[in-house]
C-alpha cells in the first residue's frame, strides 16, 4: 500500500474518518468530525441538515424548553435539540438546500451521460488516467459528498429511528417470546428497509432512473450484510444483528450458517479501507446490477422475470462504477486498487453462495411455508 499520507488523503467530503476522541457537542455521542461548524455525530448532523431550514414544521417543547439532550433523550424533544444545535454554533448557512443538491447531482449525471454518448467506444477503464490523483472532477466530488449525505439521512437516520419500533435487545423478554418467527422477520426487515431507503434516494438523483426501482428491488436483499459491515465500521452498530438473538437465528438457519455470516462480516470489515465512501459506492453499483440475487426455479413466473434490463440503469451503473474506480485509485493507488477490488468482488461472489444456501433452508423448512409467507408479506411492498 502507498504511504500513509496518500492513503488518508484529505478531500472535500465530510467525515472521511471517525475521530473517536471527540464528542458530539449536541448529544455527547462520538463525533464524526466538524459539521456545519461544530463537532457532531452522524445523527445530529443529519437532524440539523433536515430541520434547520424546515419552515413547514415548527417544533414545540412540551416542557419548559430546557430538556437535557443526550444520546438517550435526543429524540424526545426536537425543539430543544434544534435549539441546542444553534447554541453550540451550528450554522444553517453552511447547508446546501435539497433542491440545490438534487440539481447539482442530476446535472453532473446528465453531463457525464452526454460525454459518454459522444464517445460510445470508451470503457470504464478508459475514463481513468492511471496514477493521476487529480482525475476526480468537481462534479465527482459533489456527487461523492451527496452520496455520503444521502446515506446518513436515508440509511443511518431511519436505522436509528427504527430502534424504537424494533429493539436490538430483547433479552428481558421471556425465552419463548424471543424465538418467535416474527422477531426474525422484524430484524430482516429492519436491515433491508434502510438499504431500500438509501438506494431509492440515489435513483432519484437521475431523472431517467427514478422510476426504475422495480427492476432492482430483489438485488437489495443481497446487500444487507454488506451494509451491516458499513454500519459497524462507522460505529453506528456495535454488534452483529443476531448478537442478542443467536438462539433464534441458529434455530431457523443453523449454527453453520450463522458462523459463515460472521466470517463474511469479518472479511468485509477487515479488508475494506476505513473510508466513508467506498462501500457506499459498491452498494450503489451492486444495486444497479441486472441481477445479484440467487436464482431458483419457480412453479410460476411473473412477466417481470423476463423484462429486459433498462438501458438507463446500465448507463447509471457504468457511471457509478467509473466513479468508484476513480475514487479507489485516488485513495489506494492503481496497484492496491486492483488488488482490493478483485478481492472484494471475489468475496461478494462467495456471499452469493451463502445467500443461496440461506434461501434453500428457508424454502425447505418443515413449517408448511409459514416463514416464506411471512417474508413475502413483510418485504413485498418495499
C-alpha positions as a Python dict, from the first residue, in 0.01 Angstrom:
ca = {
    (1, 'X'): (0, 0, 0),
    (2, 'X'): (118, 355, -68),
    (3, 'X'): (241, 578, 210),
    (4, 'X'): (2, 661, 489),
    (5, 'X'): (-41, 1025, 392),
    (6, 'X'): (-157, 917, 45),
    (7, 'X'): (-396, 659, 185),
    (8, 'X'): (-558, 910, 420),
    (9, 'X'): (-569, 1195, 170),
    (10, 'X'): (-795, 1483, 266),
    (11, 'X'): (-1090, 1568, 43),
    (12, 'X'): (-1389, 1795, 43),
    (13, 'X'): (-1610, 1510, 161),
    (14, 'X'): (-1720, 1545, 521),
    (15, 'X'): (-1622, 1273, 768),
    (16, 'X'): (-1381, 1053, 575),
    (17, 'X'): (-1270, 907, 905),
    (18, 'X'): (-1414, 890, 1254),
    (19, 'X'): (-1240, 1065, 1541),
    (20, 'X'): (-1328, 861, 1847),
    (21, 'X'): (-1171, 1119, 2080),
    (22, 'X'): (-1418, 1399, 2002),
    (23, 'X'): (-1775, 1402, 2129),
    (24, 'X'): (-2085, 1550, 1969),
    (25, 'X'): (-2149, 1895, 2118),
    (26, 'X'): (-2523, 1835, 2096),
    (27, 'X'): (-2584, 1488, 2244),
    (28, 'X'): (-2245, 1362, 2361),
    (29, 'X'): (-2218, 1068, 2119),
    (30, 'X'): (-1883, 1004, 1942),
    (31, 'X'): (-1833, 1281, 1685),
    (32, 'X'): (-1752, 1207, 1323),
    (33, 'X'): (-1591, 1543, 1258),
    (34, 'X'): (-1676, 1907, 1216),
    (35, 'X'): (-2018, 1953, 1053),
    (36, 'X'): (-2177, 2293, 987),
    (37, 'X'): (-1902, 2447, 1206),
    (38, 'X'): (-1945, 2221, 1511),
    (39, 'X'): (-1829, 1874, 1613),
    (40, 'X'): (-2129, 1641, 1589),
    (41, 'X'): (-2229, 1278, 1548),
    (42, 'X'): (-2396, 1144, 1234),
    (43, 'X'): (-2741, 1160, 1389),
    (44, 'X'): (-2722, 1525, 1495),
    (45, 'X'): (-2560, 1625, 1167),
    (46, 'X'): (-2848, 1472, 971),
    (47, 'X'): (-3107, 1613, 1214),
    (48, 'X'): (-2971, 1966, 1176),
    (49, 'X'): (-2943, 1945, 798),
    (50, 'X'): (-3301, 1821, 773),
    (51, 'X'): (-3462, 2070, 1013),
    (52, 'X'): (-3258, 2391, 1026),
    (53, 'X'): (-3436, 2533, 720),
    (54, 'X'): (-3765, 2347, 766),
    (55, 'X'): (-4017, 2630, 781),
    (56, 'X'): (-4309, 2391, 734),
    (57, 'X'): (-4264, 2231, 1076),
    (58, 'X'): (-4249, 2430, 1399),
    (59, 'X'): (-4116, 2226, 1690),
    (60, 'X'): (-4265, 2296, 2031),
    (61, 'X'): (-4126, 2182, 2364),
    (62, 'X'): (-4386, 2021, 2590),
    (63, 'X'): (-4181, 2109, 2895),
    (64, 'X'): (-4001, 2433, 2982),
    (65, 'X'): (-3771, 2449, 2674),
    (66, 'X'): (-3483, 2320, 2884),
    (67, 'X'): (-3480, 1946, 2805),
    (68, 'X'): (-3148, 1768, 2852),
    (69, 'X'): (-3019, 1637, 2518),
    (70, 'X'): (-2818, 1315, 2540),
    (71, 'X'): (-2778, 1006, 2325),
    (72, 'X'): (-3074, 855, 2508),
    (73, 'X'): (-3302, 1160, 2505),
    (74, 'X'): (-3217, 1335, 2178),
    (75, 'X'): (-3531, 1201, 2008),
    (76, 'X'): (-3762, 1306, 2290),
    (77, 'X'): (-3772, 1680, 2214),
    (78, 'X'): (-3686, 1806, 1866),
    (79, 'X'): (-3737, 2169, 1969),
    (80, 'X'): (-3472, 2160, 2240),
    (81, 'X'): (-3241, 1952, 2024),
    (82, 'X'): (-3256, 2203, 1739),
    (83, 'X'): (-3211, 2495, 1977),
    (84, 'X'): (-2903, 2328, 2124),
    (85, 'X'): (-2762, 2276, 1774),
    (86, 'X'): (-2779, 2652, 1719),
    (87, 'X'): (-2644, 2731, 2066),
    (88, 'X'): (-2343, 2507, 2005),
    (89, 'X'): (-2254, 2705, 1693),
    (90, 'X'): (-2403, 2503, 1406),
    (91, 'X'): (-2470, 2733, 1110),
    (92, 'X'): (-2758, 2669, 875),
    (93, 'X'): (-2592, 2891, 615),
    (94, 'X'): (-2346, 2607, 551),
    (95, 'X'): (-2623, 2370, 443),
    (96, 'X'): (-2685, 2320, 75),
    (97, 'X'): (-3057, 2302, 3),
    (98, 'X'): (-3202, 1967, -103),
    (99, 'X'): (-3309, 2128, -432),
    (100, 'X'): (-2958, 2252, -499),
    (101, 'X'): (-2812, 1912, -414),
    (102, 'X'): (-3050, 1731, -648),
    (103, 'X'): (-2994, 1981, -928),
    (104, 'X'): (-2616, 1961, -892),
    (105, 'X'): (-2621, 1582, -882),
    (106, 'X'): (-2864, 1548, -1173),
    (107, 'X'): (-2660, 1798, -1372),
    (108, 'X'): (-2340, 1602, -1315),
    (109, 'X'): (-2505, 1277, -1425),
    (110, 'X'): (-2658, 1436, -1732),
    (111, 'X'): (-2324, 1591, -1832),
    (112, 'X'): (-2150, 1257, -1789),
    (113, 'X'): (-2418, 1081, -1995),
    (114, 'X'): (-2373, 1337, -2272),
    (115, 'X'): (-1997, 1287, -2277),
    (116, 'X'): (-2038, 909, -2289),
    (117, 'X'): (-2285, 936, -2578),
    (118, 'X'): (-2024, 1133, -2772),
    (119, 'X'): (-1765, 859, -2711),
    (120, 'X'): (-1957, 528, -2716),
    (121, 'X'): (-1643, 313, -2757),
    (122, 'X'): (-1486, 420, -2429),
    (123, 'X'): (-1495, 171, -2143),
    (124, 'X'): (-1491, 232, -1770),
    (125, 'X'): (-1114, 181, -1760),
    (126, 'X'): (-1061, 426, -2046),
    (127, 'X'): (-1205, 706, -1832),
    (128, 'X'): (-923, 671, -1577),
    (129, 'X'): (-574, 809, -1615),
    (130, 'X'): (-354, 567, -1422),
    (131, 'X'): (-183, 719, -1115),
    (132, 'X'): (-342, 1060, -1178),
    (133, 'X'): (-487, 1151, -841),
    (134, 'X'): (-648, 1467, -981),
    (135, 'X'): (-874, 1257, -1202),
    (136, 'X'): (-1178, 1333, -983),
    (137, 'X'): (-1363, 1637, -1114),
    (138, 'X'): (-1562, 1892, -916),
    (139, 'X'): (-1881, 1714, -1026),
    (140, 'X'): (-1734, 1388, -894),
    (141, 'X'): (-1660, 1541, -554),
    (142, 'X'): (-2007, 1695, -536),
    (143, 'X'): (-2168, 1360, -609),
    (144, 'X'): (-1948, 1180, -353),
    (145, 'X'): (-2049, 1433, -91),
    (146, 'X'): (-2416, 1398, -183),
    (147, 'X'): (-2393, 1018, -161),
    (148, 'X'): (-2246, 1048, 189),
    (149, 'X'): (-2521, 1289, 292),
    (150, 'X'): (-2790, 1065, 141),
    (151, 'X'): (-2654, 764, 330),
    (152, 'X'): (-2665, 948, 660),
    (153, 'X'): (-3016, 1081, 605),
    (154, 'X'): (-3182, 787, 433),
    (155, 'X'): (-2995, 492, 586),
    (156, 'X'): (-2839, 588, 921),
    (157, 'X'): (-3121, 808, 1046),
    (158, 'X'): (-3402, 556, 965),
    (159, 'X'): (-3191, 282, 1124),
    (160, 'X'): (-3152, 476, 1448),
    (161, 'X'): (-3520, 568, 1446),
    (162, 'X'): (-3619, 203, 1395),
    (163, 'X'): (-3479, 112, 1738),
    (164, 'X'): (-3799, 248, 1894),
    (165, 'X'): (-4011, 1, 1694),
    (166, 'X'): (-3768, -291, 1665),
    (167, 'X'): (-3528, -301, 1956),
    (168, 'X'): (-3183, -451, 1908),
    (169, 'X'): (-3200, -613, 2253),
    (170, 'X'): (-3495, -817, 2378),
    (171, 'X'): (-3319, -1033, 2635),
    (172, 'X'): (-3550, -907, 2910),
    (173, 'X'): (-3843, -1078, 2739),
    (174, 'X'): (-3937, -1442, 2804),
    (175, 'X'): (-3742, -1703, 2607),
    (176, 'X'): (-4048, -1819, 2410),
    (177, 'X'): (-4109, -1460, 2301),
    (178, 'X'): (-3753, -1417, 2181),
    (179, 'X'): (-3760, -1718, 1946),
    (180, 'X'): (-4078, -1630, 1760),
    (181, 'X'): (-4051, -1612, 1381),
    (182, 'X'): (-4193, -1260, 1381),
    (183, 'X'): (-3885, -1141, 1569),
    (184, 'X'): (-3665, -1283, 1291),
    (185, 'X'): (-3881, -1116, 1025),
    (186, 'X'): (-3866, -785, 1209),
    (187, 'X'): (-3486, -794, 1215),
    (188, 'X'): (-3462, -890, 847),
    (189, 'X'): (-3697, -606, 760),
    (190, 'X'): (-3510, -360, 984),
    (191, 'X'): (-3185, -403, 791),
    (192, 'X'): (-3345, -444, 450),
    (193, 'X'): (-3556, -127, 458),
    (194, 'X'): (-3264, 105, 525),
    (195, 'X'): (-3089, -25, 212),
    (196, 'X'): (-3413, 30, 20),
    (197, 'X'): (-3443, 384, 154),
    (198, 'X'): (-3087, 475, 52),
    (199, 'X'): (-3098, 321, -296),
    (200, 'X'): (-3439, 471, -376),
    (201, 'X'): (-3299, 815, -300),
    (202, 'X'): (-2994, 751, -518),
    (203, 'X'): (-3227, 656, -804),
    (204, 'X'): (-3388, 998, -766),
    (205, 'X'): (-3052, 1166, -837),
    (206, 'X'): (-3107, 1094, -1206),
    (207, 'X'): (-3449, 1175, -1360),
    (208, 'X'): (-3403, 889, -1609),
    (209, 'X'): (-3384, 621, -1334),
    (210, 'X'): (-3611, 748, -1056),
    (211, 'X'): (-3897, 518, -1168),
    (212, 'X'): (-3686, 203, -1223),
    (213, 'X'): (-3680, 66, -869),
    (214, 'X'): (-3893, -236, -965),
    (215, 'X'): (-3608, -373, -1176),
    (216, 'X'): (-3354, -381, -892),
    (217, 'X'): (-3560, -435, -577),
    (218, 'X'): (-3465, -803, -544),
    (219, 'X'): (-3097, -710, -555),
    (220, 'X'): (-3126, -515, -234),
    (221, 'X'): (-3191, -827, -27),
    (222, 'X'): (-2836, -936, -108),
    (223, 'X'): (-2686, -611, 21),
    (224, 'X'): (-2796, -616, 384),
    (225, 'X'): (-2483, -794, 511),
    (226, 'X'): (-2251, -555, 327),
    (227, 'X'): (-2444, -260, 466),
    (228, 'X'): (-2426, -407, 819),
    (229, 'X'): (-2047, -414, 785),
    (230, 'X'): (-2053, -45, 694),
    (231, 'X'): (-2275, 41, 992),
    (232, 'X'): (-2040, -146, 1223),
    (233, 'X'): (-1731, 14, 1076),
    (234, 'X'): (-1889, 357, 1128),
    (235, 'X'): (-1967, 274, 1494),
    (236, 'X'): (-2340, 309, 1425),
    (237, 'X'): (-2391, -59, 1509),
    (238, 'X'): (-2191, -213, 1791),
    (239, 'X'): (-2273, -581, 1739),
    (240, 'X'): (-2388, -814, 1464),
    (241, 'X'): (-2768, -815, 1411),
    (242, 'X'): (-2801, -1163, 1557),
    (243, 'X'): (-2588, -1098, 1868),
    (244, 'X'): (-2887, -1085, 2105),
    (245, 'X'): (-3099, -1333, 1908),
    (246, 'X'): (-2845, -1607, 1845),
    (247, 'X'): (-3075, -1887, 1960),
    (248, 'X'): (-3344, -1773, 1718),
    (249, 'X'): (-3105, -1745, 1422),
    (250, 'X'): (-2944, -2081, 1495),
    (251, 'X'): (-3286, -2242, 1535),
    (252, 'X'): (-3402, -2122, 1194),
    (253, 'X'): (-3081, -2100, 990),
    (254, 'X'): (-2845, -2341, 1175),
    (255, 'X'): (-2524, -2264, 1360),
    (256, 'X'): (-2313, -2327, 1049),
    (257, 'X'): (-2494, -2055, 851),
    (258, 'X'): (-2452, -1810, 1138),
    (259, 'X'): (-2078, -1879, 1155),
    (260, 'X'): (-2048, -1820, 781),
    (261, 'X'): (-2233, -1489, 820),
    (262, 'X'): (-1981, -1389, 1086),
    (263, 'X'): (-1688, -1487, 865),
    (264, 'X'): (-1818, -1279, 576),
    (265, 'X'): (-1887, -985, 804),
    (266, 'X'): (-1535, -1006, 943),
    (267, 'X'): (-1383, -1010, 594),
    (268, 'X'): (-1583, -706, 485),
    (269, 'X'): (-1472, -515, 793),
    (270, 'X'): (-1104, -609, 779),
    (271, 'X'): (-1036, -589, 406),
    (272, 'X'): (-1203, -256, 329),
    (273, 'X'): (-1015, 67, 399),
    (274, 'X'): (-1155, 293, 669),
    (275, 'X'): (-1329, 525, 427),
    (276, 'X'): (-1674, 683, 431),
    (277, 'X'): (-1743, 646, 58),
    (278, 'X'): (-1604, 324, -95),
    (279, 'X'): (-1857, 75, 44),
    (280, 'X'): (-2145, 312, -33),
    (281, 'X'): (-2031, 325, -396),
    (282, 'X'): (-2014, -56, -400),
    (283, 'X'): (-2368, -72, -259),
    (284, 'X'): (-2495, 152, -540),
    (285, 'X'): (-2302, -27, -815),
    (286, 'X'): (-2422, -369, -699),
    (287, 'X'): (-2780, -248, -655),
    (288, 'X'): (-2785, -127, -1016),
    (289, 'X'): (-2677, -469, -1147),
    (290, 'X'): (-2915, -669, -1364),
    (291, 'X'): (-2928, -949, -1103),
    (292, 'X'): (-2721, -1033, -796),
    (293, 'X'): (-2985, -1228, -604),
    (294, 'X'): (-2976, -1611, -623),
    (295, 'X'): (-3196, -1756, -898),
    (296, 'X'): (-3422, -2054, -833),
    (297, 'X'): (-3666, -2246, -1042),
    (298, 'X'): (-4028, -2141, -997),
    (299, 'X'): (-4361, -2309, -1040),
    (300, 'X'): (-4497, -1983, -1177),
    (301, 'X'): (-4315, -1695, -1336),
    (302, 'X'): (-4402, -1326, -1340),
    (303, 'X'): (-4375, -1124, -1658),
    (304, 'X'): (-4114, -908, -1486),
    (305, 'X'): (-3882, -1210, -1473),
    (306, 'X'): (-3827, -1169, -1846),
    (307, 'X'): (-3821, -792, -1886),
    (308, 'X'): (-3504, -658, -2048),
    (309, 'X'): (-3294, -456, -1808),
    (310, 'X'): (-3344, -84, -1886),
    (311, 'X'): (-3056, 83, -2069),
    (312, 'X'): (-3072, 384, -1837),
    (313, 'X'): (-2990, 159, -1540),
    (314, 'X'): (-2697, 7, -1728),
    (315, 'X'): (-2570, 358, -1802),
    (316, 'X'): (-2622, 463, -1440),
    (317, 'X'): (-2431, 161, -1314),
    (318, 'X'): (-2144, 231, -1552),
    (319, 'X'): (-2135, 589, -1424),
    (320, 'X'): (-2112, 482, -1058),
    (321, 'X'): (-1859, 207, -1132),
    (322, 'X'): (-1643, 463, -1311),
    (323, 'X'): (-1669, 696, -1012),
    (324, 'X'): (-1590, 408, -775),
    (325, 'X'): (-1287, 305, -975),
    (326, 'X'): (-1153, 660, -994),
    (327, 'X'): (-1205, 714, -623),
    (328, 'X'): (-1044, 383, -519),
    (329, 'X'): (-740, 468, -732),
    (330, 'X'): (-734, 813, -573),
    (331, 'X'): (-733, 660, -223),
    (332, 'X'): (-520, 349, -272),
    (333, 'X'): (-318, 394, -590),
    (334, 'X'): (-360, 182, -902),
    (335, 'X'): (-184, -133, -774),
    (336, 'X'): (-370, -160, -444),
    (337, 'X'): (-694, -53, -611),
    (338, 'X'): (-678, -353, -843),
    (339, 'X'): (-597, -594, -559),
    (340, 'X'): (-867, -458, -329),
    (341, 'X'): (-1139, -451, -599),
    (342, 'X'): (-1061, -805, -714),
    (343, 'X'): (-1073, -937, -357),
    (344, 'X'): (-1397, -754, -285),
    (345, 'X'): (-1572, -894, -594),
    (346, 'X'): (-1439, -1243, -520),
    (347, 'X'): (-1573, -1225, -165),
    (348, 'X'): (-1910, -1091, -274),
    (349, 'X'): (-1947, -1384, -515),
    (350, 'X'): (-1881, -1619, -223),
    (351, 'X'): (-2150, -1439, -26),
    (352, 'X'): (-2397, -1514, -306),
    (353, 'X'): (-2336, -1884, -243),
    (354, 'X'): (-2421, -1825, 124),
    (355, 'X'): (-2737, -1635, 24),
    (356, 'X'): (-2842, -1930, -193),
    (357, 'X'): (-2790, -2172, 98),
    (358, 'X'): (-2999, -1950, 326),
    (359, 'X'): (-3283, -1941, 74),
    (360, 'X'): (-3268, -2319, 40),
    (361, 'X'): (-3304, -2359, 418),
    (362, 'X'): (-3596, -2116, 432),
    (363, 'X'): (-3776, -2267, 135),
    (364, 'X'): (-3733, -2625, 262),
    (365, 'X'): (-3839, -2566, 623),
    (366, 'X'): (-4097, -2809, 760),
    (367, 'X'): (-4341, -2534, 854),
    (368, 'X'): (-4584, -2553, 560),
    (369, 'X'): (-4432, -2238, 407),
    (370, 'X'): (-4505, -2018, 710),
    (371, 'X'): (-4167, -1841, 712),
    (372, 'X'): (-4164, -1792, 335),
    (373, 'X'): (-4513, -1642, 351),
    (374, 'X'): (-4413, -1409, 635),
    (375, 'X'): (-4106, -1283, 450),
    (376, 'X'): (-4300, -1224, 131),
    (377, 'X'): (-4581, -1039, 307),
    (378, 'X'): (-4339, -814, 500),
    (379, 'X'): (-4098, -731, 217),
    (380, 'X'): (-4309, -748, -98),
    (381, 'X'): (-4438, -389, -76),
    (382, 'X'): (-4092, -232, -35),
}
